[in-house]
Amino acid sequence: MRKRPKTESSQKLLEVIDGDTVEVESNDKRETVRMIGIDTPETVRPEKEIEYYRKEASDFTKSRLKAKMSNWN
């Protein structure tokens, strides 16, 4: 079995958009990441009705990621 070559990459958390979506910079490219297995109220989708507890869900995600990420802006 062949081993996959190791690649260097750099990820930086830029912004928590809502409770299950973040913006990251990966190898000098800005990307939107939706977290699998997390279902939180929508906060930024104009076609959806504003849902309860959206701010609390976003704040929770921010606090959890901030505690784990040393490169938080």
Contacts in CASP RR format, 6 or more apart in sequence:
PFRMAT RR
TARGET T0000
AUTHOR 0000-0000-0000
METHOD contacts of the structure
MODEL  1
MRKRPKTESSQKLLEVIDGDTVEVESNDKRETVRMIGIDTPETVRPEKEI
EYYRKEASDFTKSRLKAKMSNWN
9 26 0 8 1.000
9 27 0 8 1.000
10 25 0 8 1.000
10 26 0 8 1.000
10 27 0 8 1.000
11 24 0 8 1.000
11 25 0 8 1.000
11 26 0 8 1.000
12 24 0 8 1.000
12 25 0 8 1.000
12 26 0 8 1.000
12 71 0 8 1.000
12 73 0 8 1.000
13 22 0 8 1.000
13 23 0 8 1.000
13 24 0 8 1.000
13 65 0 8 1.000
13 69 0 8 1.000
13 71 0 8 1.000
13 72 0 8 1.000
13 73 0 8 1.000
14 22 0 8 1.000
14 23 0 8 1.000
14 24 0 8 1.000
14 25 0 8 1.000
14 30 0 8 1.000
14 73 0 8 1.000
15 22 0 8 1.000
15 23 0 8 1.000
15 73 0 8 1.000
16 22 0 8 1.000
16 58 0 8 1.000
16 61 0 8 1.000
16 62 0 8 1.000
16 65 0 8 1.000
17 23 0 8 1.000
17 32 0 8 1.000
17 43 0 8 1.000
17 44 0 8 1.000
17 58 0 8 1.000
18 40 0 8 1.000
18 41 0 8 1.000
18 42 0 8 1.000
18 43 0 8 1.000
18 44 0 8 1.000
18 54 0 8 1.000
18 57 0 8 1.000
18 58 0 8 1.000
18 61 0 8 1.000
19 35 0 8 1.000
19 38 0 8 1.000
19 40 0 8 1.000
19 41 0 8 1.000
19 43 0 8 1.000
19 54 0 8 1.000
19 57 0 8 1.000
19 58 0 8 1.000
19 60 0 8 1.000
19 61 0 8 1.000
20 34 0 8 1.000
20 35 0 8 1.000
20 37 0 8 1.000
20 38 0 8 1.000
20 39 0 8 1.000
20 40 0 8 1.000
20 57 0 8 1.000
20 61 0 8 1.000
21 32 0 8 1.000
21 33 0 8 1.000
21 34 0 8 1.000
21 35 0 8 1.000
21 44 0 8 1.000
22 32 0 8 1.000
22 33 0 8 1.000
22 35 0 8 1.000
22 61 0 8 1.000
22 65 0 8 1.000
23 30 0 8 1.000
23 31 0 8 1.000
23 32 0 8 1.000
23 33 0 8 1.000
24 30 0 8 1.000
24 31 0 8 1.000
24 33 0 8 1.000
25 31 0 8 1.000
35 61 0 8 1.000
38 61 0 8 1.000
40 53 0 8 1.000
40 54 0 8 1.000
40 57 0 8 1.000
40 58 0 8 1.000
40 61 0 8 1.000
41 51 0 8 1.000
41 52 0 8 1.000
41 53 0 8 1.000
41 54 0 8 1.000
41 57 0 8 1.000
42 48 0 8 1.000
42 50 0 8 1.000
42 51 0 8 1.000
42 54 0 8 1.000
43 50 0 8 1.000
43 51 0 8 1.000
43 54 0 8 1.000
43 55 0 8 1.000
43 57 0 8 1.000
43 58 0 8 1.000
65 72 0 8 1.000
66 72 0 8 1.000
END
